[in-house]
Every structure is written in structure tokens, then in C-alpha cells.
């Protein structure tokens, strides 16, 4: 299972638990709605931060692979040039 799916599952579970906890709290409706709104904003910000970290991680991995491919293709190019010279020469 990927880390992203596990993280998303944990965040969803925490959000559901917090929502149920607030709904069953003995506060007035307006106070409860305010708490739900505040918690929702907190979770949205947390999720946004986690998504940005995930995106950064993906970007770093992409750059690493891009460099590796560039290095490999740079090593293969001289070999093919030698073979082309040998075949035509």
C-alpha cells in the first residue's frame, strides 16, 4: 500500500472522529458549527501542506530520474558514435 493512501486514510479517520466528537458535544448549535468550521479549516490546511510535501517529493524523484537518464544517455552516445564511425570507416 502506498504512503499516500495510508496518509489519506489516517487523515480521513481523524477528520471523521473529530467531526463526530464535535457533533455529540453538549454545546449550542452555533458554537458547534463554529468548531466544525474551525476544525475543517485546520484539516484543509494540514491536507494542503501534506499535499505540497508529497508534490515536492515527487518533483525531487522526477529530477533524480531525469539526471540518471541524462547520464545514461550521455554514456551511450559516445559508444554509438564509435560504432557509427567503425561501420562507415
C-alpha positions as CSV (number, residue, x, y, z in Angstrom):
1,X,0.0,0.0,0.0
2,X,1.4,3.4,-0.9
3,X,2.3,6.0,1.7
4,X,-0.1,8.5,0.1
5,X,-3.1,6.2,0.6
6,X,-2.2,5.4,4.2
7,X,-1.7,9.1,5.0
8,X,-5.1,9.9,3.3
9,X,-6.8,7.2,5.2
10,X,-5.4,8.4,8.5
11,X,-6.4,12.0,7.8
12,X,-9.9,10.9,6.8
13,X,-10.2,8.9,10.0
14,X,-9.0,11.7,12.2
15,X,-11.4,14.2,10.5
16,X,-14.4,11.8,10.9
17,X,-13.5,11.3,14.6
18,X,-13.2,15.0,15.2
19,X,-16.5,15.7,13.4
20,X,-18.4,13.1,15.4
21,X,-16.8,14.4,18.6
22,X,-17.9,17.9,17.9
23,X,-21.4,16.8,16.8
24,X,-22.0,15.0,20.1
25,X,-20.6,17.7,22.3
26,X,-23.1,19.4,24.6
27,X,-22.6,22.9,23.1
28,X,-25.1,25.2,21.4
29,X,-25.6,24.7,17.7
30,X,-23.8,28.0,16.8
31,X,-20.8,27.0,18.9
32,X,-20.8,23.5,17.4
33,X,-20.9,24.9,13.8
34,X,-18.1,27.3,14.6
35,X,-16.0,24.4,16.0
36,X,-16.7,22.3,12.9
37,X,-15.8,25.2,10.7
38,X,-12.5,25.8,12.6
39,X,-11.6,22.1,12.5
40,X,-12.4,21.9,8.8
41,X,-10.1,24.8,8.1
42,X,-7.4,23.2,10.2
43,X,-7.7,19.9,8.4
44,X,-7.8,21.6,5.0
45,X,-4.6,23.5,5.8
46,X,-2.9,20.3,7.1
47,X,-4.0,18.4,4.0
48,X,-2.8,21.2,1.7
49,X,0.6,21.1,3.5
50,X,0.9,17.3,3.2
51,X,-0.1,17.5,-0.5
52,X,2.6,20.2,-1.1
53,X,5.2,18.0,0.7
54,X,4.1,15.0,-1.5
55,X,4.3,17.1,-4.6
56,X,7.8,18.3,-3.6
57,X,8.9,14.6,-3.0
58,X,7.5,13.6,-6.5
59,X,9.3,16.5,-8.1
60,X,12.6,15.6,-6.4
61,X,12.3,12.0,-7.5
62,X,11.5,13.1,-11.1
63,X,14.6,15.3,-11.2
64,X,16.7,12.4,-9.9
65,X,15.4,10.1,-12.6
66,X,15.8,12.8,-15.2
67,X,19.5,13.2,-14.2
68,X,20.1,9.4,-14.2
69,X,18.6,9.1,-17.7
70,X,20.7,12.0,-18.9
71,X,23.8,10.4,-17.5
72,X,23.0,7.0,-19.1
73,X,22.2,8.6,-22.5
74,X,25.4,10.6,-22.3
75,X,27.4,7.4,-21.7
76,X,25.6,5.6,-24.5
77,X,26.1,8.4,-27.1
78,X,29.9,8.0,-27.4
79,X,29.5,4.3,-27.9
80,X,27.0,4.7,-30.7
81,X,29.2,7.4,-32.3
82,X,32.2,5.0,-32.2
83,X,30.1,2.2,-33.7
84,X,28.9,4.6,-36.5
85,X,32.5,5.6,-37.3
86,X,33.6,2.0,-37.3
87,X,30.8,0.9,-39.5
88,X,31.3,3.7,-42.1
89,X,35.1,3.7,-41.9
